[in-house]
Amino acid sequence: MKRLHGIALLGVGGLLAALGLPLRAEGIAVPLPSPASGASAQVFFSPDAETDRAISQAIADARRRVWVAGYFFTSSTIAKALDQAKARGLDVRVLLDRSQVTLKYSSATYFHNRGVPLWINARYPVMHHKFVLIDADTVGFGSMNFTRAGAQQNAENFNLFRRWPQLASAYAKEFERLQQESAPYRPGMVFESDGTLQTKP
């Protein structure tokens, strides 16, 4: 299924080129994994797939790092899995949109109280990423926010790609870029309208 998907993508690109249509988007070219790599893809469709538990299990299987970039984050299931990964000594980092600073039911306070490293991104009107990076070869992303509603109520999708280090590397670079332009979380932090962190007088 995964190989057919890759062929379809190449076919679309070839068709556009044959028609003389411009290919203006300059995304990151990520090589498809070879059949011998053992790469796999799991596709989850909420609300019936228990996606939050699948993500938590993937985090529990992590051996080195778990980096999460999310817009909304209220899932206690995933938050606890991240806390447990931190307790096992893994490199755990969470990066959230600025809306989570003032949101009443955000996990930002939980992460702060548990010592889970947390950054807030206010560089954009919305930091709308929803991805998790695990070790050097696993990445998950989709439409689903890391929320109970996203996993158990809404019509959403989330995809876990394993043994695909090239894809994981692309997402690691994006996470590091976002982290550099973000601020470490602290309770009561306030951002200016341009996204800069307000300093106390």
C-alpha positions in Angstrom: 0.0 0.0 0.0 2.8 2.4 0.9 4.7 1.6 -2.3 1.7 2.2 -4.4 1.2 5.5 -2.7 4.8 6.5 -3.7 4.2 5.5 -7.3 1.0 7.6 -7.4 2.9 10.6 -6.2 5.6 10.2 -8.8 2.9 9.6 -11.4 1.2 12.9 -10.6 4.5 14.8 -10.8 5.2 13.2 -14.2 1.8 14.1 -15.4 2.1 17.7 -14.5 5.5 17.9 -16.1 4.2 16.3 -19.3 1.4 18.8 -19.4 3.8 21.6 -19.1 2.3 22.8 -15.8 4.6 24.6 -13.4 5.7 22.8 -10.2 6.0 25.9 -8.0 6.0 24.3 -4.6 9.5 23.6 -3.2 8.9 21.1 -0.4 11.5 18.9 1.2 12.2 15.8 -0.9 12.1 12.8 1.3 13.3 9.5 -0.2 10.8 6.6 0.1 12.1 3.8 2.3 13.3 0.7 0.5 11.1 -2.4 0.7 13.9 -4.1 2.7 13.9 -1.4 5.4 10.8 -2.9 7.1 9.2 0.5 7.1 5.5 0.6 8.1 2.6 3.0 8.2 -0.3 2.9 10.6 -3.4 5.0 9.7 -5.9 5.9 12.5 -9.3 7.4 11.9 -10.9 9.0 15.0 -13.2 8.7 16.8 -13.1 4.8 16.8 -9.4 4.0 16.5 -8.2 4.8 20.1 -5.6 7.0 18.5 -4.4 8.6 21.8 -3.6 5.1 23.2 -1.7 4.2 20.0 0.4 7.4 20.3 0.9 6.7 24.0 2.1 3.2 23.2 4.5 4.5 20.6 5.9 6.9 23.2 6.2 4.0 25.7 8.3 2.1 23.1 10.7 5.1 22.6 14.3 4.5 23.6 16.0 7.9 23.1 13.8 10.9 22.4 10.2 12.1 22.1 9.6 15.5 20.6 6.0 16.8 20.3 4.8 19.9 18.4 1.1 20.6 18.9 -1.5 23.3 18.6 -4.0 22.2 21.3 -2.9 19.7 23.9 -5.4 18.5 26.6 -5.0 14.7 26.3 -4.1 13.4 29.8 -3.4 10.0 28.2 -0.6 11.4 26.0 0.6 13.8 28.6 1.1 11.0 31.1 3.0 9.0 28.5 5.3 11.9 28.0 5.8 12.4 31.7 6.7 8.7 32.0 9.2 9.0 29.1 10.9 11.9 30.9 11.0 9.8 34.1 12.8 7.1 32.1 15.5 9.6 31.2 14.5 10.2 27.5 15.0 13.5 25.7 11.4 14.7 25.9 10.5 18.1 24.5 7.0 19.7 24.0 6.4 22.7 21.9 2.9 24.3 21.9 1.0 27.3 20.4 0.7 30.4 22.5 -3.0 29.8 23.0 -2.1 27.1 25.4 -0.6 29.6 27.8 -4.0 31.0 28.8 -6.2 28.1 27.9 -7.9 26.9 31.1 -7.6 23.2 30.4 -4.2 23.1 28.6 -1.5 20.6 29.6 1.1 23.4 29.8 0.7 23.7 33.5 0.9 19.9 33.9 4.1 19.7 31.9 5.6 22.6 33.8 4.8 21.0 37.2 6.2 17.7 36.1 9.4 19.1 34.8 8.7 18.2 31.2 10.7 20.7 29.0 8.1 23.0 27.3 8.4 25.8 24.8 5.7 28.2 23.6 5.7 29.4 20.0 4.2 32.8 19.3 6.0 33.6 16.0 2.9 33.0 13.9 -0.8 33.8 14.2 -1.2 30.0 14.8 1.4 27.3 15.3 -0.7 24.6 13.9 1.6 21.6 13.8 0.5 18.3 15.2 3.4 15.9 15.1 5.3 13.6 17.3 8.9 12.5 16.6 10.2 9.3 18.3 13.8 8.2 18.3 15.6 8.6 14.9 13.1 6.8 12.7 9.5 7.2 13.8 7.2 10.2 13.2 3.5 10.6 13.5 1.2 13.4 12.2 -2.3 14.1 11.0 -5.3 16.4 11.5 -5.8 15.4 15.1 -4.9 17.7 17.9 -3.5 16.0 21.0 -6.8 16.2 22.8 -9.4 13.8 24.2 -12.0 15.3 21.7 -9.6 14.7 18.8 -9.2 11.1 19.7 -12.6 10.2 20.9 -15.2 12.5 19.4 -14.1 14.3 16.2 -13.6 12.9 12.7 -9.8 13.0 12.5 -6.8 11.2 11.0 -3.4 10.4 12.4 -0.6 8.4 10.8 2.4 6.7 12.4 5.4 6.0 10.1 8.1 3.7 11.5 11.6 2.8 10.3 11.7 5.9 8.1 14.7 7.9 9.3 14.7 10.3 6.4 11.2 11.4 7.2 12.0 11.6 10.9 15.1 13.8 10.1 13.0 16.3 8.2 10.6 16.7 11.1 13.5 16.9 13.6 14.9 19.8 11.7 11.5 21.5 11.7 11.1 21.0 15.4 14.6 22.4 16.1 13.7 25.5 13.9 10.5 26.0 15.8 12.3 25.6 19.2 14.9 28.2 18.3 12.1 30.8 17.8 10.1 29.8 20.8 10.3 30.8 24.5 10.6 28.4 27.4 7.3 28.2 29.2 6.8 30.0 32.5 3.5 30.5 34.3 2.0 33.9 33.6 4.0 34.6 30.5 2.5 37.2 28.1 3.3 37.8 24.5 3.1 41.1 22.6 0.9 41.4 19.5 4.0 40.8 17.3 4.7 37.5 19.1 7.6 38.7 21.3 7.7 37.8 24.9 6.6 40.6 27.2 9.3 41.6 29.7 8.3 42.7 33.2 9.0 46.4 33.9 
